[in-house]
Amino acid sequence: MKRLNQSGSHVIALALLILVLGVVGFTGYKVQQSHDNKTKVSQATAPTKAVVSSTIANAADLQTVSQSLDQSSAQLNSGLDDSQLNADLNSML
């Protein structure tokens, strides 16, 4: 029977191990980078609160703000339809 020369096979096994660890590490790095980018994008596109001036310098400013709020309230009230809510509440009674 002929014996196979196996000297140096541990070098090949070690090289394969290093290659596999490198691929796994690189894949993990890319996944982490992708996750960080998604987090940055979602934070950048998050809605922000409107900045409202907290000081009213004179009566004209107060009048302007009051008219703006009245108009917003009127638009909100005109868009509401409570007939379905009333029907649901009456059916529960």
N, C-alpha and C positions, 0 to 999 in steps of 0.2 A: 504494500500500500504506500502511496506517495503522500508525504506530509506537505501540507500547505504552509508556506512561509507567511506567518501572521504578524511579523514585526512591523510596526508602523501603523497598525489598524487603529490604535488608540488615538493617533493624531487625526485620523479621518473622523472618528466619533466625536472628538473634541471640536473639530471644525464644524461639524453638523450641529452640535449643541450650541455653539456660538452663533451660527447662522439662524437657528430657530429662535434663540433669545433676542437676537437683533430684529427679526421680523415682528415678533410679538411686541417688543418695546416700541418700534416705529409705528405699528398699528395703534397701540395705546396712545401714543403721542398725538397722532392725527385725529383720533376720536376726541381726545381732550381739547384740542384746538378747535374742532368743529363745534363742540359743546360751548366753549367760551365765546365763539363768534355768534352763535345763536342767542346767547344770553345778552351780548352787547347789542345785537340788533333789536331784541325785544325791549330792552331798556331804552333804546334810542327812539323807538316808535311808540312808547307808552304815552298816553295822553297826559297833558299837563294842565294844571288849574290855571284859569285865566287870572291875570294880575289885575286887581281892581284898586284904584286909588283909594286910600283910606282917609284922605283929607278932603274936606269940602271948604273951599276958600270963601265962597260967598253964596248968596241966595240963588243966584242963577245956576250954580253947580247943583244945588239941592233940587231945584226945579227940573233940571235936565235928567238927573238920576231918577227922580220920582216919575217923570213921564216915561222913561225907559222901562222902569219896573211895571208901570201900569200897562204898557203895550205888551210886555212879555206875559203878564198875567192874563190879559185878554186873549192873546194867541193860544195860551195853554188851555184856557177855559173853553174856547171855541172848538178845540180839537178833542175834547172829552165827550164821550157818549155813555151816560150812566144807565141807559135803558136796559141793557143786558144784565148789568149788576143788580138793578132793582128787580128784574124778573127772577134772577137766581135767588136773591134773598127772599122774595115772596114765595118761591116754591119750597124753600126750606122751612117756612113757618107753617 
